[in-house]
Amino acid sequence: MQISEIDTKISLKSAQTCKIGKAFKERRQLLSLSEFEVASEIHVNVNYIKGIEHGDYSIFPARVFALQYFKKYANFLNLKLDFFDIYNSQ
């Protein structure tokens, strides 16, 4: 892994994305659902579910994927959260 790749991964996670991710995780747990159950139900790779819950968007190949899966997961959990655009906050 090159240094530029490491820098990109670090910069796609912030305190704000972690806070939002915690809301996803808490809501999922409140509904007694596992990460795998959610992934299966909404047809999303479980690693993307984990990435959202950890506030780490480096797992996504591009911003558009992060945004769309964020919205899909938020809708499934009936969460009214805005996407914190870590991609444009630099």
C-alpha positions in Angstrom: 0.0 0.0 0.0 1.4 3.4 -0.9 1.3 6.4 1.4 -1.2 8.2 -0.7 -3.6 5.2 -0.3 -3.1 5.3 3.4 -3.8 9.1 3.6 -7.0 8.6 1.6 -8.3 5.9 3.9 -7.5 8.0 7.0 -9.2 11.1 5.6 -12.5 9.3 4.8 -13.3 8.9 8.5 -14.0 11.7 10.9 -15.6 12.3 14.3 -18.8 13.3 12.6 -19.0 10.2 10.4 -18.3 8.0 13.5 -21.1 9.8 15.4 -23.5 9.2 12.5 -22.3 5.6 12.2 -23.1 5.0 15.9 -26.7 6.1 15.3 -27.0 3.5 12.6 -25.5 0.8 14.8 -27.7 1.7 17.8 -30.9 1.7 15.7 -30.0 -1.7 14.1 -29.3 -3.2 17.5 -32.6 -1.7 18.8 -34.4 -3.6 16.0 -32.4 -6.8 17.0 -30.9 -7.1 13.6 -27.4 -8.3 12.8 -25.2 -6.7 10.2 -25.7 -9.7 8.0 -29.5 -9.6 8.3 -29.5 -6.0 7.2 -27.1 -6.7 4.3 -29.3 -9.6 3.1 -32.5 -7.6 3.5 -31.4 -4.5 1.6 -29.0 -6.3 -0.8 -25.9 -4.5 0.2 -22.5 -6.0 0.9 -22.0 -6.5 4.7 -18.7 -4.6 4.5 -20.5 -1.5 3.4 -22.9 -1.8 6.4 -19.9 -2.1 8.7 -18.2 0.9 7.0 -21.2 3.1 7.5 -21.5 2.0 11.1 -17.9 2.7 11.8 -18.0 6.0 10.0 -15.3 4.8 7.6 -16.0 5.5 4.0 -12.7 4.2 2.6 -14.4 0.9 1.9 -16.5 2.5 -0.9 -15.0 2.7 -4.4 -16.4 6.2 -4.9 -18.5 8.9 -3.2 -21.6 8.0 -5.2 -21.6 4.5 -3.7 -21.2 5.8 -0.2 -24.0 8.2 -0.7 -26.4 5.7 -2.2 -25.8 3.0 0.3 -26.0 5.5 3.2 -29.4 6.5 2.0 -30.6 3.0 1.4 -29.5 1.9 4.9 -31.0 5.0 6.6 -34.3 4.4 4.8 -34.3 0.8 5.9 -33.8 1.8 9.5 -36.2 4.8 9.2 -33.4 7.2 10.2 -33.6 10.8 9.2 -29.9 11.5 8.9 -28.0 13.7 6.5 -25.0 12.3 4.7 -21.9 14.0 6.1 -20.0 14.5 2.9 -16.5 13.7 4.1 -15.4 13.7 0.4 -16.0 17.4 0.1 -14.9 18.5 3.6 -11.2 18.7 2.8 
